[in-house]
Amino acid sequence: MDYGTALRREIAAPGTTPLIGIYDMYSASVAAEHFDGFFVSGFGFAASHYGLPDIGFIAWPDMAAFVERLRLAFPGRHLLVDIDDGYVDPEVACHVVQRLDRAGASGIILEDQKRPRRCGHADGKLVLPFEEYLEKLHLVLECRGNMVVVARTDAVEEDDILRRAAALAKTDADVVLVDGVRSVEWIRRIRDVLGDKPLLFNQIAGGKSPRLSLPELTALGVDIAIYSTPCLFAAHAAIDAALRDLKAAQGRLPDAADGAAVGVREATRLLERNISRHHKPFPATVH
């Protein structure tokens, strides 16, 4: 299936396309019950796969293997993958992009940060000289197959934000992301310099950007919204609450029979939907 074309079609449709950040196969299984598109968040992957913050620990073979598992289980979902800075080297970035294309990714996000990198909503971000980033971006565009490419800038100085966004709009990247946007006014300014180029907005709980609904984002001209961490942070809160309750109950589990808690039957029923032989033959239908 041509996953890149399917995602481009979704981006071009009216409204703002939501892509939900998932961090493992189980969170993806739950998210698939509610949304048609996934975002493989670097923050979530670093946290779940390594138990480490999003500051550059991810090894690309781990990310590629995760995407392969996701695509086999979810053939009908958009799948946008965060590859950070392309794992530093431009040749490595190209190799990873080709691997992800063959694995069935719908698209990738490539940022202009330099090491040590940071979460896009953290302080202390550093960016590459713009020409150096453009060289990496152009190489990635040449080897992407038909995947969607999101060009991301983490610039923090106001003039540099607008300069880089305007320049990225002139490249062959499909979409532009300015991460860590701090206000609605700045969304408008970025939207203005991009012209007709699609705009992606990243929302993360506790981050620097304003919390906006999909209708509000649509009114601002945002084409895609990625929600990096709702599953991860919800799991954090739910696991903490469940273990507190277990401790308070002196080790007695809640009764799953009354529907108030998830039990083995509900979990198994959810996971059975991911068995590949139960899926329709390709091309799968993307909702």
C-alpha positions in Angstrom: 0.0 0.0 0.0 1.1 3.6 -0.7 1.0 4.9 2.8 2.6 8.2 1.9 -0.1 9.0 -0.6 -2.8 8.1 1.9 -1.4 10.5 4.4 -1.0 13.3 1.9 -4.7 12.8 0.9 -5.6 13.1 4.6 -3.5 16.3 5.0 -5.1 17.9 2.0 -8.6 17.2 3.2 -10.5 19.9 5.1 -9.8 20.2 8.9 -6.9 19.3 11.0 -5.7 15.7 11.0 -4.9 14.4 14.5 -2.0 11.9 14.9 -1.9 10.3 18.4 1.5 9.7 20.1 1.9 6.0 21.0 4.9 4.5 22.9 4.5 0.7 22.6 2.3 -1.9 20.9 -0.3 -1.9 23.7 -0.8 1.9 23.7 -1.2 1.7 19.9 -3.8 -1.1 20.3 -5.9 1.2 22.6 -5.3 4.3 20.4 -6.5 2.4 17.3 -9.9 2.1 18.9 -10.3 5.8 18.8 -8.1 7.4 16.1 -6.9 6.6 12.5 -3.4 7.9 12.8 -0.4 7.3 15.0 2.7 9.4 15.8 5.8 7.5 16.9 7.0 10.1 19.4 10.7 10.2 20.3 9.8 11.3 23.8 7.5 8.3 24.3 9.9 5.8 22.7 12.9 7.0 24.7 10.8 6.7 27.9 9.2 3.3 27.2 12.1 1.5 25.4 15.0 2.8 27.5 13.5 4.5 30.5 15.5 7.6 29.6 14.6 11.2 28.8 14.4 12.5 25.2 17.9 13.8 24.8 19.4 11.6 22.1 19.5 8.0 23.5 17.5 6.4 20.7 19.3 3.9 18.5 17.8 3.8 15.0 17.6 -0.1 14.7 15.3 -0.1 17.7 13.1 2.5 16.2 13.0 0.7 12.8 12.1 -2.6 14.5 9.3 -0.9 16.4 7.8 0.6 13.2 7.9 -2.8 11.5 5.9 -4.3 14.4 3.4 -1.5 14.3 2.8 -1.7 10.6 2.2 -5.5 10.7 -0.4 -5.1 13.5 -2.0 -1.9 12.1 -2.0 -2.0 8.3 -4.8 0.6 8.0 -3.4 3.4 10.2 -1.4 6.5 9.2 2.1 6.2 10.8 4.3 9.3 11.2 7.7 8.6 12.7 10.0 11.0 14.6 13.6 10.4 13.6 15.0 13.3 15.6 18.0 14.7 13.9 18.4 11.6 11.6 20.7 10.1 14.2 23.3 12.8 13.5 24.9 11.7 10.2 23.2 12.5 6.9 24.1 9.1 5.4 22.7 7.4 8.5 19.5 9.5 8.1 19.1 8.3 4.5 19.6 4.7 5.5 17.0 4.9 8.3 14.5 6.7 6.0 14.9 3.9 3.4 14.4 1.3 6.1 11.3 3.0 7.4 9.9 3.3 3.9 10.3 -0.4 3.4 8.7 -1.0 6.8 5.6 0.9 5.8 5.9 4.2 7.6 3.6 6.9 6.2 6.1 9.7 6.9 9.0 11.0 9.0 9.9 14.2 10.9 13.5 15.4 10.6 14.6 18.2 12.9 17.4 20.8 12.7 18.8 20.3 16.2 22.4 19.6 16.9 23.7 17.5 19.8 23.2 17.4 22.6 19.5 17.5 21.5 16.5 18.2 23.6 12.7 17.6 23.6 11.2 20.3 21.4 9.5 21.8 24.4 12.6 21.9 26.6 15.0 24.8 27.2 18.5 24.8 26.0 17.9 23.7 22.4 20.7 24.2 19.8 20.2 24.2 16.1 22.5 23.4 13.2 23.7 26.0 10.8 20.8 26.2 8.4 22.7 25.2 5.3 24.0 22.1 7.1 20.5 21.1 7.9 19.3 21.8 4.4 21.9 19.5 3.0 20.7 16.6 5.3 17.1 17.4 4.4 17.7 17.3 0.7 19.5 13.9 1.0 16.5 12.6 2.9 14.1 13.9 0.3 16.0 12.1 -2.4 15.7 8.7 -0.8 12.3 8.9 1.0 10.4 6.8 -1.6 6.9 8.2 -1.4 6.8 8.9 2.3 5.7 12.3 3.7 8.6 14.3 5.0 8.0 16.9 7.7 10.8 19.5 8.0 11.1 20.6 11.6 12.9 23.6 13.0 13.7 24.1 16.7 14.9 27.6 16.3 14.1 29.8 19.3 15.1 33.3 18.2 12.2 35.1 16.6 13.9 36.2 13.4 15.5 32.8 13.0 12.2 31.0 13.4 10.5 33.0 10.6 13.6 32.8 8.3 13.9 29.1 8.7 10.2 28.5 8.3 10.0 30.5 5.1 13.0 28.7 3.7 11.6 25.3 4.5 8.4 26.2 2.8 10.4 26.5 -0.4 11.8 23.0 -0.2 10.2 19.8 -1.4 9.3 18.8 2.2 5.6 18.1 2.4 5.0 19.8 5.7 6.7 22.2 8.1 6.8 22.0 11.9 8.1 24.8 14.1 8.3 23.1 17.5 7.7 24.8 20.8 5.5 27.6 19.4 4.5 29.7 22.4 1.3 31.5 21.4 -1.6 31.6 18.9 -0.1 34.8 17.5 3.0 32.9 16.6 1.0 30.2 14.9 -0.5 32.9 12.8 2.8 34.4 11.9 4.3 31.0 10.9 1.2 30.2 8.9 1.6 33.4 7.0 5.3 32.9 6.0 4.6 29.3 4.9 2.2 30.3 2.1 0.5 27.2 0.8 2.8 24.7 2.6 1.0 22.5 5.1 1.6 23.2 8.7 2.0 20.8 11.6 1.5 21.7 15.3 2.9 19.7 18.2 0.9 19.6 21.4 2.4 18.0 24.5 1.0 18.2 28.1 3.0 20.6 30.1 4.8 21.9 27.0 5.4 25.4 25.8 2.6 25.6 23.3 -1.0 26.6 24.0 -3.6 23.9 24.5 -5.9 24.1 21.5 -8.9 22.1 20.1 -8.9 20.7 16.6 -11.5 23.3 15.5 -9.3 26.0 16.9 -6.3 24.6 15.0 -8.3 24.4 11.8 -9.3 28.0 12.1 -5.6 28.9 12.4 -4.7 27.0 9.3 -3.0 24.0 10.9 -3.2 20.9 8.7 -1.8 18.3 11.1 -1.7 18.1 14.9 0.5 15.6 16.7 -0.3 14.7 20.3 3.0 13.4 21.5 2.3 12.0 24.9 -1.3 11.5 25.9 -1.0 7.7 26.1 2.3 7.8 27.9 1.2 10.3 30.5 -2.2 8.6 31.0 -0.5 5.3 31.6 1.8 7.0 34.1 -1.2 8.3 36.1 -3.2 5.1 35.8 -0.4 2.8 36.8 0.5 5.0 39.8 -3.2 5.0 40.9 -3.6 1.3 40.4 -0.6 0.4 42.4 -1.6 2.8 45.2 -5.0 1.1 45.3 -3.3 -2.3 45.3 -1.2 -1.3 48.2 -4.1 0.1 50.1 -6.1 -3.1 49.5 -3.2 -5.1 50.9 -2.6 -6.9 47.6 -6.3 -7.7 46.7 -6.9 -7.1 43.0 -10.0 -5.2 41.9 -12.9 -7.2 40.5 -12.7 -7.1 36.7 -16.0 -9.0 36.4 -18.1 -6.0 37.2 -16.5 -4.0 34.3 -14.9 -1.4 36.5 -11.4 -2.7 35.7 -9.7 -4.2 32.7 -9.1 -7.9 33.0 -7.4 -10.6 31.0 -10.5 -11.1 28.8 -10.7 -7.5 27.7 -7.0 -7.3 27.1 -6.9 -10.5 25.1 -9.9 -9.4 23.0 -8.1 -6.1 22.2 -4.8 -7.8 21.2 -6.5 -10.4 19.1 -7.4 -7.7 16.6 -3.7 -7.2 15.9 -3.0 -10.7 14.6 -1.9 -10.2 11.0 -3.8 -13.1 9.5 -7.1 -11.5 10.6 -6.4 -8.4 8.6 -7.8 -7.7 5.1 -5.3 -8.2 2.3 -3.4 -5.2 1.2 -4.2 -2.6 0.2 -5.7 -2.0 3.6 -8.4 0.7 4.0 -7.1 3.8 5.7 -10.0 5.5 7.4 
